[in-house]
Amino acid sequence: MIHIRRGAIAALLALTLPLPLASAGSASATDPDAASTPSRNTPARALSLSLPRPTGPYAIGRDRLPLVDRGRKDPWEPSAHGRELMVSLYYPARTGTGRPAPYMTEAEATTFLERQRQAGQLPPQAGRFPPEVLSSTRTHAHTGALPAAGRHPLVVLSPGFGLNRATLTVLAEELTSRGNVVALVDHAYEADAAFPGGRTLPCTACAKLDAMTSPDAGAAFMADVARNRAKDISFLLDRILPGHHHPAWKRSGLIDPKRVGMAGHSIGGAATATAMAGDTRIRAGANLDGTVAAPIPERGLNGRPFLLFGNQATGRPGTDETWDTTWSRLDGWKRWLTVTGATHLTFTDLPALAQQAGLPTPPGTVPGLRGSDLTRSYVGAFFDQQLRGTPQPLLNGPVPGNPEVTFQTP
């Protein structure tokens, strides 16, 4: 949970995109029973992946918004002209409008897979897996969709280090289907991600982290990542919240600026705590399995609610001192939940896609689709309660239907 180094990313993805993807048949991620046993005679191009269906009542629209903060230098790339962000903005939409939105670009998928091959973490047979299978994963969002009426809470999502924003699409779609606007952010040079002008910016920060010579240096570096992401989020809010003279997003009027939340995976979760410490516009936050690289102030977060949601191995009291410290300093509504059998990637799209592709679940590990359901349920309930004012009994304590989830009370 401390962070994912480049080599660790490759090793984990070798578990989610290996042999079965080179031979699996078609399956639907909306039905766990549809994850079929792959046939070795079926070509990779026959594989069709789709994200789990959102549970909320709203259809989903999606816009893309590039932003550049000209007032800041990029911390990882000196030649960059300002600090760039690439944002997918999801919004409640009218049913039956718009066109299907892609999962990620083929260039992103190509780079994503090629880097794993270069690291020597994918088996030779995986070379037959074409990037277009990943890039063409079916989503439930639509570009150009007409927005639903009303003003909605905003939830900002920040992905894990080295993982592009597409890896949190399932959560983004779920939160939007429940009636939120969602801003899903790529931070330049912190993953292989597509930016305007046909550019796929490399993960320059990953190489810098791998060059660190000591754990202390690596921890200090990740603290810098969290602080820079916090600045990114404040800049994003400056540009998209209504009230700005010239909002960067044409649909900014859909956002209720008094109901803003944030969540993130891994370093994105750490950045959530850091962003809340520096920006009081963020009213609620959730950390999905991320070591809190930059500690929150001793005084807490001014009573604002916070959710810690992690895996059992490193997300229990006494296993990550930054969570113990954070818990003691949180001064508002708080919950600390751990999921038995979860891995670091359980809280992303990748294990659900792997299960759909026919990859067996490792012993003792929560199946990918089940992990996705738990993440959507608890994070969705958190923001429903904290931003929409709807009480959620799911957050009050253990329930028989979710035996994997433990409420920690250190």
C-alpha positions as CSV (number, residue, x, y, z in Angstrom):
1,M,0.0,0.0,0.0
2,I,3.0,2.4,0.4
3,H,3.1,3.0,-3.4
4,I,3.4,1.1,-6.6
5,R,6.8,1.2,-8.2
6,R,7.1,0.7,-11.9
7,G,8.3,-2.9,-11.5
8,A,5.5,-3.6,-9.1
9,I,3.0,-2.3,-11.6
10,A,4.3,-4.7,-14.2
11,A,4.2,-7.6,-11.9
12,L,0.6,-6.9,-10.8
13,L,-0.5,-6.3,-14.4
14,A,1.1,-9.6,-15.4
15,L,-1.6,-11.2,-13.1
16,T,-4.4,-9.3,-14.8
17,L,-3.4,-9.3,-18.5
18,P,-1.7,-12.7,-19.1
19,L,-2.4,-15.8,-21.1
20,P,-6.2,-16.0,-20.8
21,L,-6.4,-12.7,-22.7
22,A,-4.7,-14.3,-25.6
23,S,-7.3,-16.9,-26.0
24,A,-10.5,-16.1,-24.0
25,G,-14.0,-16.0,-25.4
26,S,-16.5,-13.2,-25.0
27,A,-18.0,-12.6,-21.6
28,S,-19.9,-9.9,-19.8
29,A,-18.6,-8.1,-16.7
30,T,-22.1,-7.4,-15.6
31,D,-22.6,-11.1,-14.7
32,P,-19.9,-12.9,-12.6
33,D,-21.2,-16.2,-14.0
34,A,-20.4,-15.1,-17.5
35,A,-16.6,-15.2,-17.0
36,S,-16.0,-18.3,-19.2
37,T,-13.1,-20.7,-19.3
38,P,-11.0,-19.6,-22.2
39,S,-10.7,-21.8,-25.3
40,R,-7.1,-22.1,-26.6
41,N,-8.4,-22.1,-30.2
42,T,-10.3,-18.8,-29.9
43,P,-8.3,-15.8,-31.3
44,A,-7.7,-12.8,-29.0
45,R,-9.8,-10.5,-31.3
46,A,-12.9,-12.5,-30.3
47,L,-12.5,-11.3,-26.7
48,S,-15.0,-8.5,-25.9
49,L,-14.6,-6.8,-22.5
50,S,-17.2,-4.6,-20.8
51,L,-17.4,-2.7,-17.5
52,P,-19.8,-3.7,-14.7
53,R,-23.2,-2.0,-15.2
54,P,-23.7,1.0,-12.8
55,T,-26.5,0.6,-10.3
56,G,-27.9,4.2,-10.1
57,P,-30.9,5.6,-12.0
58,Y,-29.1,8.1,-14.2
59,A,-27.7,7.7,-17.6
60,I,-24.1,8.9,-18.0
61,G,-22.6,11.6,-20.2
62,R,-18.9,12.2,-20.6
63,D,-16.8,15.2,-21.8
64,R,-13.0,15.5,-22.1
65,L,-11.3,18.6,-20.7
66,P,-7.6,19.4,-21.1
67,L,-6.3,22.0,-18.6
68,V,-2.9,23.8,-18.3
69,D,-1.8,25.7,-15.2
70,R,0.5,28.2,-16.8
71,G,1.4,29.5,-13.4
72,R,3.2,26.3,-12.3
73,K,6.2,24.4,-13.7
74,D,5.7,20.7,-14.2
75,P,7.6,19.0,-11.3
76,W,8.7,16.1,-13.4
77,E,9.4,17.5,-16.9
78,P,11.3,20.8,-17.1
79,S,10.6,21.2,-20.8
80,A,6.8,21.3,-20.2
81,H,5.0,24.6,-20.7
82,G,3.0,24.6,-17.4
83,R,1.3,21.8,-15.5
84,E,-1.1,19.8,-17.6
85,L,-4.1,17.8,-16.6
86,M,-6.4,15.7,-18.7
87,V,-9.9,15.4,-17.2
88,S,-12.8,13.2,-18.0
89,L,-16.0,14.9,-16.7
90,Y,-18.9,12.6,-16.2
91,Y,-22.4,14.0,-15.6
92,P,-25.9,12.7,-15.1
93,A,-27.5,12.6,-18.5
94,R,-30.8,12.0,-20.4
95,T,-31.3,8.4,-21.4
96,G,-30.8,7.6,-25.1
97,T,-28.7,10.6,-26.0
98,G,-25.0,10.7,-27.1
99,R,-22.6,8.2,-28.5
100,P,-20.7,5.4,-26.7
101,A,-17.6,6.7,-25.0
102,P,-14.3,4.8,-25.4
103,Y,-12.5,3.2,-22.5
104,M,-9.0,4.5,-23.4
105,T,-7.2,5.4,-26.6
106,E,-5.4,2.7,-28.5
107,A,-2.2,4.6,-28.1
108,E,-2.6,4.5,-24.3
109,A,-3.4,0.8,-24.4
110,T,-0.4,0.1,-26.7
111,T,2.0,2.0,-24.4
112,F,0.4,0.5,-21.3
113,L,1.1,-3.1,-22.5
114,E,4.4,-2.4,-24.2
115,R,5.9,-1.0,-21.0
116,Q,5.0,-4.3,-19.2
117,R,6.7,-6.3,-22.0
118,Q,9.8,-4.1,-21.7
119,A,9.9,-4.8,-18.0
120,G,9.9,-8.5,-18.8
121,Q,6.8,-9.1,-16.7
122,L,4.4,-10.4,-19.3
123,P,4.8,-14.0,-20.7
124,P,5.8,-14.4,-24.4
125,Q,2.3,-15.6,-25.3
126,A,0.8,-12.2,-24.1
127,G,2.4,-10.7,-27.2
128,R,-0.6,-12.0,-29.2
129,F,-3.0,-9.8,-27.1
130,P,-3.8,-6.8,-29.2
131,P,-4.1,-3.4,-27.5
132,E,-7.4,-2.7,-29.2
133,V,-9.1,-5.4,-27.0
134,L,-8.2,-3.2,-23.9
135,S,-8.9,0.1,-25.6
136,S,-12.3,-1.0,-26.9
137,T,-13.6,-2.2,-23.5
138,R,-17.3,-1.3,-23.4
139,T,-18.2,1.6,-21.1
140,H,-21.6,2.9,-20.0
141,A,-20.9,6.5,-20.7
142,H,-21.8,8.6,-23.8
143,T,-20.1,11.5,-25.3
144,G,-22.3,14.4,-26.4
145,A,-25.2,13.3,-24.1
146,L,-27.7,15.8,-23.0
147,P,-27.4,16.6,-19.3
148,A,-30.1,15.8,-16.8
149,A,-31.7,18.8,-15.1
150,G,-30.5,20.1,-11.8
151,R,-27.3,20.8,-9.9
152,H,-25.3,17.9,-8.6
153,P,-22.5,17.2,-6.1
154,L,-19.0,16.9,-7.6
155,V,-16.6,14.0,-6.8
156,V,-13.0,14.3,-8.0
157,L,-11.1,11.0,-8.6
158,S,-7.3,10.7,-8.7
159,P,-5.8,7.4,-9.9
160,G,-2.8,5.4,-8.6
161,F,0.7,6.2,-9.4
162,G,1.6,4.9,-12.8
163,L,-2.0,4.1,-13.7
164,N,-4.0,6.3,-16.0
165,R,-7.4,7.6,-15.2
166,A,-9.2,4.9,-17.2
167,T,-8.4,2.4,-14.4
168,L,-11.1,4.2,-12.2
169,T,-13.8,4.2,-14.8
170,V,-16.0,1.7,-13.0
171,L,-16.2,3.9,-9.9
172,A,-16.6,7.1,-12.0
173,E,-19.6,5.6,-13.8
174,E,-21.1,4.3,-10.6
175,L,-20.9,7.7,-8.8
176,T,-22.4,9.4,-11.8
177,S,-25.3,7.0,-12.1
178,R,-26.1,7.9,-8.5
179,G,-26.5,11.6,-9.4
180,N,-23.0,13.1,-9.1
181,V,-20.7,14.9,-11.5
182,V,-17.3,13.2,-11.5
183,A,-14.0,14.7,-12.5
184,L,-11.5,11.8,-13.3
185,V,-8.0,13.3,-13.6
186,D,-4.8,12.3,-15.3
187,H,-1.8,14.2,-13.8
188,A,0.9,14.8,-16.5
189,Y,3.9,12.5,-16.5
190,E,2.6,10.3,-13.7
191,A,1.2,7.6,-16.0
192,D,1.3,6.9,-19.7
193,A,-1.7,9.0,-20.7
194,A,-3.1,10.6,-23.8
195,F,-3.1,14.4,-24.0
196,P,-4.2,16.8,-26.8
197,G,-2.2,16.9,-30.1
198,G,-1.9,13.1,-30.3
199,R,0.6,13.0,-27.4
200,T,0.8,10.1,-25.0
201,L,2.9,11.5,-22.2
202,P,5.2,9.0,-20.5
203,C,5.4,8.3,-16.8
204,T,8.6,10.4,-16.2
205,A,7.8,10.4,-12.5
206,C,7.9,6.6,-12.4
207,A,11.5,6.6,-13.7
208,K,12.4,9.2,-11.1
209,L,10.9,7.1,-8.3
210,D,12.7,3.9,-9.5
211,A,16.0,5.9,-9.4
212,M,15.6,6.6,-5.6
213,T,18.4,4.9,-3.6
214,S,16.7,4.5,-0.2
215,P,13.2,4.0,1.2
216,D,13.4,7.4,2.9
217,A,14.1,9.1,-0.4
218,G,11.2,7.2,-2.0
219,A,8.8,8.2,0.7
220,A,9.9,11.9,0.4
221,F,9.4,11.7,-3.4
222,M,5.8,10.3,-2.9
223,A,5.0,13.0,-0.5
224,D,6.0,15.5,-3.2
225,V,3.7,13.6,-5.6
226,A,0.8,14.0,-3.1
227,R,1.4,17.7,-2.6
228,N,1.6,18.4,-6.3
229,R,-1.6,16.5,-6.9
230,A,-3.3,18.5,-4.2
231,K,-2.3,21.7,-6.1
232,D,-3.6,20.1,-9.3
233,I,-7.0,19.6,-7.7
234,S,-7.2,23.1,-6.3
235,F,-6.5,24.4,-9.8
236,L,-9.1,22.1,-11.3
237,L,-11.7,23.4,-8.9
238,D,-10.8,26.9,-9.7
239,R,-11.5,26.3,-13.3
240,I,-14.6,24.1,-13.3
241,L,-16.7,25.3,-10.3
242,P,-19.5,27.7,-11.2
243,G,-18.7,31.3,-10.2
244,H,-15.5,31.5,-12.3
245,H,-15.8,34.3,-14.8
246,H,-15.0,32.0,-17.7
247,P,-15.4,28.3,-16.5
248,A,-13.3,25.9,-18.5
249,W,-16.1,23.4,-18.7
250,K,-19.2,24.3,-20.6
251,R,-21.4,22.4,-18.2
252,S,-20.1,23.9,-15.0
253,G,-23.6,25.0,-14.1
254,L,-24.4,21.3,-13.3
255,I,-22.1,21.4,-10.3
256,D,-23.2,22.5,-6.8
257,P,-20.0,24.1,-5.5
258,K,-21.1,23.5,-1.8
259,R,-21.1,19.8,-2.3
260,V,-17.6,18.8,-3.4
261,G,-15.9,15.5,-2.5
262,M,-12.7,13.7,-3.6
263,A,-11.4,10.1,-3.6
264,G,-8.4,8.4,-5.0
265,H,-6.6,5.1,-5.3
266,S,-3.1,4.6,-3.8
267,I,-1.2,7.9,-4.1
268,G,-4.5,9.4,-5.3
269,G,-5.9,8.5,-1.9
270,A,-3.0,10.1,-0.2
271,A,-3.5,13.2,-2.4
272,T,-7.1,13.3,-1.3
273,A,-6.1,13.8,2.3
274,T,-3.5,16.4,1.3
275,A,-5.9,18.3,-0.9
276,M,-8.5,18.4,1.9
277,A,-5.9,19.8,4.3
278,G,-5.2,22.7,1.9
279,D,-8.6,23.3,0.3
280,T,-11.7,23.7,2.4
281,R,-13.9,23.5,-0.7
282,I,-13.5,19.7,-0.5
283,R,-16.2,18.6,2.0
284,A,-15.5,14.9,2.1
285,G,-12.7,12.5,1.1
286,A,-12.0,8.8,0.7
287,N,-8.6,7.0,0.5
288,L,-8.6,3.7,-1.4
289,D,-5.6,1.7,-0.2
290,G,-3.1,4.6,-0.3
291,T,-0.3,5.3,2.3
292,V,-0.8,8.9,3.4
293,A,2.6,10.1,2.1
294,A,2.1,13.7,3.3
295,P,0.6,13.7,6.8
296,I,-2.5,15.6,7.5
297,P,-2.2,18.4,10.2
298,E,-2.4,17.4,13.8
299,R,-5.5,19.6,14.1
300,G,-7.3,17.3,11.6
301,L,-9.5,18.3,8.7
302,N,-11.9,20.8,10.5
303,G,-14.5,18.2,11.2
304,R,-14.9,17.0,7.5
305,P,-15.7,13.3,7.0
306,F,-13.1,10.9,5.7
307,L,-13.2,7.2,4.7
308,L,-10.2,4.8,4.8
309,F,-10.9,1.8,2.7
310,G,-8.1,-0.7,2.2
311,N,-6.9,-4.3,1.9
312,Q,-6.5,-6.6,4.9
313,A,-2.7,-7.1,4.5
314,T,-1.7,-3.5,4.8
315,G,-4.9,-1.7,5.7
316,R,-5.4,-2.9,9.3
317,P,-4.3,-1.0,12.4
318,G,-0.6,-1.5,13.0
319,T,0.3,-2.4,9.4
320,D,0.7,1.1,8.0
321,E,1.7,3.8,10.5
322,T,0.4,6.6,8.3
323,W,-3.1,5.2,8.5
324,D,-2.8,4.9,12.3
325,T,-1.6,8.5,12.5
326,T,-4.3,9.7,10.1
327,W,-7.0,8.0,12.0
328,S,-5.9,9.6,15.3
329,R,-6.0,13.0,13.7
330,L,-9.3,12.8,11.9
331,D,-11.7,15.0,13.8
332,G,-15.0,14.5,12.0
333,W,-17.1,11.5,10.9
334,K,-14.8,8.7,10.0
335,R,-14.7,5.0,9.0
336,W,-11.8,2.6,8.6
337,L,-12.8,-0.4,6.5
338,T,-10.7,-3.3,5.3
339,V,-11.6,-6.0,2.7
340,T,-10.5,-9.5,3.4
341,G,-8.8,-11.0,0.3
342,A,-8.4,-7.6,-1.4
343,T,-5.1,-6.7,-3.2
344,H,-3.9,-3.2,-4.0
345,L,-5.6,-3.3,-7.4
346,T,-8.9,-4.6,-6.1
347,F,-10.1,-1.0,-5.9
348,T,-9.5,-0.4,-9.7
349,D,-11.0,-1.8,-12.9
350,L,-8.2,-4.3,-13.6
351,P,-9.2,-7.3,-11.5
352,A,-12.8,-7.2,-12.8
353,L,-11.6,-7.2,-16.4
354,A,-9.2,-10.0,-15.6
355,Q,-12.0,-12.2,-14.2
356,Q,-14.2,-11.4,-17.1
357,A,-11.4,-12.5,-19.4
358,G,-11.3,-15.9,-17.7
359,L,-8.3,-15.5,-15.5
360,P,-8.7,-17.7,-12.3
361,T,-8.8,-15.8,-9.0
362,P,-5.7,-16.6,-6.9
363,P,-6.5,-18.5,-3.7
364,G,-7.5,-16.3,-0.9
365,T,-8.2,-13.3,-3.1
366,V,-11.5,-11.7,-3.5
367,P,-12.8,-12.1,-7.1
368,G,-12.4,-9.1,-9.3
369,L,-16.1,-8.5,-9.9
370,R,-16.9,-8.9,-6.2
371,G,-14.1,-6.4,-5.2
372,S,-15.6,-4.0,-7.8
373,D,-19.0,-4.4,-6.3
374,L,-17.8,-3.7,-2.7
375,T,-15.8,-0.7,-3.8
376,R,-18.8,0.8,-5.6
377,S,-21.1,0.0,-2.7
378,Y,-19.1,1.5,0.1
379,V,-17.6,4.5,-1.7
380,G,-21.0,5.3,-3.3
381,A,-22.7,5.1,0.1
382,F,-20.1,7.4,1.6
383,F,-20.7,10.1,-0.9
384,D,-24.5,9.6,-0.9
385,Q,-24.4,10.2,2.9
386,Q,-21.8,13.0,3.0
387,L,-22.7,15.0,-0.1
388,R,-26.3,14.1,-0.7
389,G,-27.5,13.9,2.9
390,T,-29.0,10.4,2.5
391,P,-28.3,8.2,5.5
392,Q,-26.6,4.9,4.6
393,P,-27.0,2.0,7.1
394,L,-24.3,0.2,5.2
395,L,-21.8,2.6,6.9
396,N,-23.0,1.9,10.4
397,G,-21.4,-1.5,10.9
398,P,-20.9,-5.0,9.5
399,V,-23.7,-6.5,7.4
400,P,-24.2,-10.3,6.8
401,G,-24.2,-9.8,3.0
402,N,-20.7,-8.4,3.0
403,P,-18.6,-10.6,5.3
404,E,-15.4,-9.5,3.6
405,V,-15.7,-6.0,5.0
406,T,-14.3,-5.3,8.5
407,F,-15.0,-2.1,10.5
408,Q,-11.8,-1.3,12.3
409,T,-12.0,0.5,15.7
410,P,-8.5,1.2,16.8
